[in-house]
């Protein structure tokens, strides 16, 4: 999902900058020819009217999956193509890093809420986004609305392929969390609907400029918000597409986001009950080391383009585990059974606990769990991920690498001691000055990534356009489906009118 955003934005923004730099450093005829060829191809792909996404063209271009056919056959007013150039619309908004629409209330009752903010990221991001990334994107929406001074908001997760009910009319947020201000958007004078992802530069810019941001909160958060929460990491990842602007997760950021989570993200009672039952039976009274191992297709999201060796996970876990006093246990959260078996075999079964989640068989696999299990229940899969996050947050120590789950666990418990894989001293403490934390840009790596971006544009644009066509008719703002979007610079004017 983050890779997808990078593909499109770098086509329209980064490629011209790189070409200008190359021409400045070495202005040769070959360099000029290469640059013009890339830019021409980029422009053709981005803005050609021939790429307008319609159901008829999708049917000719590639065969939709059974699930897509089922959804497109629903009575959802999609039998006729939207009267907008979907491709150009999606590309334009992705270039700006902001995708939103507004709606005026039909009632003028003075008792109505002045403004309601609606988070509906799946309007644009519904294909490859996982539970953790979807929650982080939603938290970015919450942060943005708070900066606007909008206290009341509601959240919709509809028809995301990995963790939502596959019906664009049904909201899956209440399956995981308590509903926020149900139907508030129906009784408001003004409604702001946020779809897709808000990129970090928009959040940081609005954080600095929006006059509605409370001065006390601004002082409290000063210097904390440096990128979107979707892009933050435990170390710098400047050579990884989509993460170049990501800020480092700091103790201050963890505490700030934790307060926001407590206010807006309250797990459903059924989720809490399952989590509490496991905790009382297997973890209560023990010094706990939490370990989250993300395998399978996660290699594509790592700078090295490969997964850490399983032996490295065991080695670092043992280093930390030795420092804990008895009684002690390891809670292991992972997306594959192979890593579970390795940990149990090494530490013994009574020392390693884990939930009965649906997992892939192998650690090294290009297919995530939802691509290996037939008839998988997306709500149950998402619930298992959420329960693992909550249980990891119950641990005193946490061994992890980069992942959305690890980021969220650190936010849910800002006091938990973090240990980044491969960054441990002999005593098990985190080595803050590790060279990886300040890894510099690698031009060769980024050049290769540019080629990969070029190859992925067409498919990624189609996925985004499909989500938009399928889900936008059910946005809380009808303008979203009509393609009448609002720029981030216009939001302040709209709210002040």
Long-range contacts (C-beta under 8 A, 24 or more apart in sequence): 1-125, 1-127, 1-128, 1-129, 1-130, 1-133, 2-133, 2-230, 2-231, 2-241, 2-242, 2-243, 2-301, 3-241, 3-242, 3-300, 3-301, 3-456, 4-128, 4-456, 4-460, 4-463, 4-464, 5-94, 5-197, 5-199, 5-242, 6-241, 6-242, 6-453, 7-241, 7-453, 7-456, 7-457, 7-460, 8-46, 8-91, 8-94, 8-95, 8-457, 8-460, 8-461, 9-94, 9-95, 9-97, 9-199, 10-241, 10-450, 10-453, 11-42, 11-45, 11-46, 11-453, 11-454, 11-457, 12-42, 12-46, 12-91, 12-95, 13-95, 14-450, 15-39, 15-42, 15-450, 18-450, 38-454, 41-454, 42-454, 45-457, 45-458, 45-461, 46-87, 46-88, 46-91, 46-457, 47-88, 47-91, 48-87, 49-85, 51-87, 51-461, 52-81, 52-85, 52-86, 52-87, 52-88, 53-86, 53-87, 53-461, 53-462, 53-465, 53-466, 53-469, 54-81, 55-81, 55-469, 56-81, 58-462, 58-466, 61-462, 62-462, 67-161, 67-166, 68-466, 70-166, 71-159, 71-166, 71-167, 71-168, 71-470, 72-470, 74-167, 74-168, 76-168, 76-169, 76-470, 76-473, 76-474, 77-473, 78-469, 78-470, 78-473, 81-469, 82-469, 82-472, 82-481, 82-482, 82-483, 83-482, 83-483, 84-482, 84-483, 86-465, 86-468, 86-469, 86-483, 87-461, 87-465, 89-468, 89-483, 89-485, 90-124, 90-461, 90-464, 90-465, 90-468, 91-461, 93-124, 93-196, 93-485, 94-196, 94-464, 96-202, 96-487, 96-488, 97-197, 97-198, 97-199, 97-200, 97-201, 97-202, 98-198, 98-199, 98-202, 98-487, 98-488, 99-123, 99-124, 99-194, 99-195, 99-196, 99-197, 99-198, 99-485, 100-192, 100-193, 100-194, 100-195, 100-485, 100-486, 100-488, 100-491, 101-193, 101-195, 101-475, 101-477, 101-479, 101-480, 101-484, 101-485, 101-486, 102-190, 102-191, 102-192, 102-193, 102-477, 102-479, 102-486, 102-494, 103-185, 103-190, 103-191, 103-193, 103-476, 103-477, 103-478, 103-479, 104-189, 104-190, 104-191, 105-187, 105-188, 105-189, 105-190, 105-191, 107-187, 107-189, 108-189, 112-187, 112-188, 112-189, 113-152, 113-184, 113-187, 113-188, 113-189, 114-188, 114-189, 114-190, 115-148, 115-150, 115-152, 115-188, 115-189, 115-190, 115-191, 115-192, 115-495, 116-150, 116-152, 116-153, 116-154, 116-181, 116-184, 116-185, 116-188, 116-190, 116-191, 116-192, 117-141, 117-144, 117-145, 117-148, 117-150, 117-152, 117-153, 117-154, 117-191, 117-192, 117-194, 118-153, 118-154, 118-155, 118-156, 118-185, 118-191, 118-192, 118-193, 118-194, 118-475, 118-476, 118-477, 119-145, 119-153, 119-154, 119-155, 119-156, 119-194, 120-155, 120-156, 120-157, 120-158, 120-193, 120-194, 120-195, 120-471, 120-475, 120-476, 121-157, 121-194, 121-195, 121-196, 121-197, 122-156, 122-157, 122-158, 122-159, 122-160, 122-164, 122-195, 122-467, 122-471, 123-158, 123-193, 123-195, 123-196, 123-467, 123-468, 123-471, 123-472, 123-475, 123-480, 124-195, 124-196, 124-197, 124-464, 124-467, 124-468, 124-471, 125-160, 125-196, 125-197, 125-464, 125-467, 126-158, 126-159, 126-160, 126-161, 126-164, 126-467, 126-470, 126-471, 127-160, 127-161, 127-463, 127-464, 127-466, 127-467, 128-161, 128-162, 128-463, 129-160, 129-162, 130-162, 130-163, 130-368, 130-385, 130-404, 131-162, 131-163, 131-381, 131-382, 131-385, 131-386, 131-404, 132-385, 132-389, 132-403, 132-404, 132-405, 132-407, 132-408, 133-230, 133-404, 134-160, 134-162, 134-163, 135-265, 135-404, 135-408, 136-228, 136-229, 136-230, 136-404, 136-407, 136-408, 137-196, 137-197, 137-198, 137-230, 139-229, 139-257, 139-260, 139-261, 139-264, 139-265, 140-197, 140-198, 140-203, 140-228, 140-229, 140-230, 141-194, 141-198, 142-260, 142-264, 143-203, 143-225, 143-229, 143-260, 144-194, 144-198, 144-202, 144-203, 144-206, 145-192, 145-194, 146-213, 146-217, 146-260, 147-203, 147-206, 147-207, 147-210, 147-212, 147-213, 148-192, 148-206, 148-210, 148-212, 148-213, 148-491, 148-492, 148-495, 149-210, 149-212, 149-213, 149-214, 149-495, 150-192, 150-495, 152-181, 152-184, 152-188, 153-180, 153-181, 153-184, 153-264, 154-179, 154-180, 154-181, 154-182, 154-183, 154-184, 154-185, 154-476, 155-180, 156-476, 158-471, 158-474, 159-467, 159-470, 159-471, 160-378, 161-370, 161-378, 162-370, 162-378, 162-381, 162-382, 163-378, 163-379, 163-381, 163-382, 163-385, 164-378, 164-379, 164-382, 165-378, 165-379, 166-378, 168-470, 168-471, 168-473, 168-474, 169-474, 172-378, 172-379, 172-382, 174-268, 175-268, 175-379, 175-382, 175-383, 176-267, 176-268, 176-271, 176-379, 176-382, 176-383, 176-386, 177-265, 177-266, 177-267, 177-268, 178-266, 178-267, 178-268, 180-264, 185-476, 190-494, 190-495, 191-476, 191-477, 192-477, 192-486, 192-491, 192-494, 192-495, 193-475, 193-476, 193-477, 193-480, 195-472, 195-475, 195-480, 197-228, 197-230, 198-228, 199-228, 199-231, 199-245, 200-226, 200-227, 200-228, 200-231, 200-245, 200-246, 200-247, 201-245, 202-488, 203-227, 203-228, 205-488, 206-488, 210-492, 211-492, 212-492, 212-495, 220-256, 221-256, 223-252, 224-250, 224-252, 224-253, 224-256, 225-253, 229-257, 229-407, 230-404, 232-407, 233-402, 233-407, 234-400, 234-402, 234-406, 234-407, 234-410, 234-418, 234-420, 235-402, 235-420, 235-423, 235-434, 235-436, 235-437, 235-439, 236-436, 236-437, 236-438, 236-439, 237-303, 237-402, 237-439, 238-439, 238-440, 238-441, 239-303, 239-439, 239-441, 239-442, 239-445, 239-446, 239-449, 240-301, 240-302, 240-303, 241-449, 241-452, 241-453, 248-437, 249-407, 249-410, 251-414, 254-410, 254-411, 254-414, 255-414, 257-411, 257-414, 258-411, 258-412, 258-413, 258-414, 261-411, 261-412, 267-386, 267-390, 271-383, 271-386, 271-387, 271-390, 272-390, 274-383, 274-387, 275-387, 275-390, 275-391, 278-355, 278-387, 278-391, 279-391, 279-394, 282-329, 282-331, 282-353, 283-329, 283-331, 283-353, 283-391, 283-394, 283-395, 285-327, 286-327, 286-328, 286-329, 287-324, 287-325, 287-326, 287-327, 287-328, 287-329, 287-396, 288-328, 288-329, 288-330, 288-331, 288-394, 288-395, 288-396, 288-397, 289-317, 289-320, 289-321, 289-324, 289-328, 289-329, 289-330, 289-331, 289-395, 289-396, 289-397, 289-398, 289-399, 290-330, 290-331, 290-333, 290-391, 290-392, 290-393, 290-394, 290-395, 290-397, 290-398, 290-399, 290-400, 290-409, 290-416, 291-317, 291-330, 291-331, 291-332, 291-333, 291-334, 291-343, 291-398, 291-399, 291-400, 292-333, 292-334, 292-388, 292-392, 292-398, 292-399, 292-400, 292-401, 292-403, 292-405, 292-406, 292-409, 293-332, 293-333, 293-334, 293-335, 293-336, 293-339, 293-363, 293-401, 294-334, 294-335, 294-401, 294-403, 294-405, 294-406, 295-334, 295-335, 295-336, 295-338, 295-339, 295-360, 295-362, 295-363, 295-364, 295-365, 296-335, 296-336, 296-360, 296-362, 296-363, 296-364, 296-365, 296-366, 296-367, 296-368, 296-369, 297-365, 297-366, 297-367, 297-368, 298-335, 298-403, 299-364, 299-366, 300-366, 301-402, 302-401, 302-402, 303-439, 303-445, 307-363, 307-364, 308-401, 308-421, 308-422, 310-338, 310-339, 310-342, 310-363, 312-421, 312-422, 313-339, 313-342, 313-343, 313-399, 313-421, 314-342, 314-343, 314-346, 316-399, 316-419, 316-421, 316-422, 316-424, 317-343, 317-347, 317-399, 318-346, 318-347, 319-424, 319-426, 319-428, 320-397, 320-399, 320-419, 320-424, 320-428, 321-347, 322-428, 323-427, 323-428, 324-396, 324-397, 329-353, 331-391, 331-392, 331-394, 331-395, 333-388, 333-389, 333-391, 333-392, 333-405, 334-359, 335-359, 335-360, 335-368, 335-369, 336-360, 336-361, 336-362, 336-363, 336-365, 336-369, 337-361, 338-362, 338-363, 339-363, 355-384, 355-387, 355-388, 355-391, 357-384, 357-388, 358-384
